[in-house]
Amino acid sequence: MIESDKYLMKCNQDFWNSLVEEHYVSEFYGVDRFLDGQNALDEIELDVLGEITGKDILHVQCHFGLSTLNLVRKGGCVAGADFSYKAVKVADKLSKISGLKAKFYESNVYELSEKIPDKFDIVFTSYGVLCWLPDLGEWARQIASRIYPGGKFCMVEFHPIMQALKKSSMGPVIIGEPYFNEEVMEFLPDGSGSYAIPEVPSRHTTYEWAHPISEIITSLVEAGLHIQKMEEYPYTTQGGFSECLTEGQDGLWRYPESEFGVPLTFSITAGKPN
Ligand SMILES: C[S@@+](CC[C@H](N)C(=O)[O-])C[C@H]1O[C@@H](n2cnc3c(N)ncnc32)[C@H](O)[C@@H]1O
């Protein structure tokens, strides 16, 4: 990884540290609902994870641990990792409040093999994770290094084409950030807030990287993982942050003016050979 990417990730880390406490009390995350027994994992995530009971699971980029602790509630023996020290601190707090035990590590994705001694049956990551990573080759190698032979990697993510959807005065959408952009994208503070707290303007500049589906698959294959299943979905379970999507009566968000749908979510299951 190039030195400048480390600096850009440090800026992103400051941004994520700044969000944690407000995300924790946000309506979007609904910690109270979770404590009352509501699921924080959606149908796609549960489907891709399969059997959770009794499995050793590592949740990568776990934020403040809501989904991580949901895995504990479903019978997993779970660890979470995130590079935000504030996220890890709040995750430990939520673990105590909920009585759901998990071990949380402060770790950049690129340090998993250094910071986490254990291996796992399942490594899991979901929603809003890849755009923060400059180097998917090393991401995939770090993921693969934490899986037992015979174990699997599962991910659910917004489809990268979603970043190319933008609303225009000329019509419903035009291509926004190019799908194949190889340059880092800089986002200066513009008065908007995060997906969970849009009403709280961020003061941080952030940096994101576009990753086409082909790059994601190739990175996992080159890290020695065997792709067992990949699915694309013409809807997403969260979409309030995108001006192009409309929520249906079923609570799912879709691109409204397309007969056959636009891929908005994808999932991958990849096994580590014995
Ligand atoms: C959109 S959130 C993931 C949210 C998760 N799906 C949830 O709803 O709880 C992205 C997370 O990735 C973390 N993150 C971003 N870049 C990272 C990196 N290089 N290493 C580790 N964590 C990172 C952030 O701190 C943040 O918690």
The ligand as a Gaussian input file, in Angstrom:
#p B3LYP/6-31G(d) Opt

LIG

0 1
 C      -20.653000       1.943000       7.123000
 S      -19.795000       1.346000       8.518000
 C      -20.200000      -0.365000       8.526000
 C      -21.437000      -0.380000       9.148000
 C      -22.021000      -1.701000       9.467000
 N      -22.562000      -2.305000       8.302000
 C      -23.086000      -1.319000      10.425000
 O      -24.146000      -0.862000       9.954000
 O      -22.850000      -1.340000      11.637000
 C      -18.129000       1.266000       8.012000
 C      -17.191000       0.894000       9.153000
 O      -15.916000       0.625000       8.561000
 C      -14.918000       1.107000       9.444000
 N      -13.705000       1.264000       8.639000
 C      -13.509000       2.080000       7.583000
 N      -12.279000       1.896000       7.070000
 C      -11.678000       0.933000       7.818000
 C      -10.404000       0.309000       7.779000
 N       -9.483000       0.641000       6.874000
 N      -10.137000      -0.642000       8.698000
 C      -11.065000      -0.984000       9.635000
 N      -12.282000      -0.412000       9.741000
 C      -12.591000       0.534000       8.825000
 C      -15.498000       2.379000      10.034000
 O      -14.899000       2.742000      11.253000
 C      -16.973000       2.007000      10.182000
 O      -17.231000       1.518000      11.467000

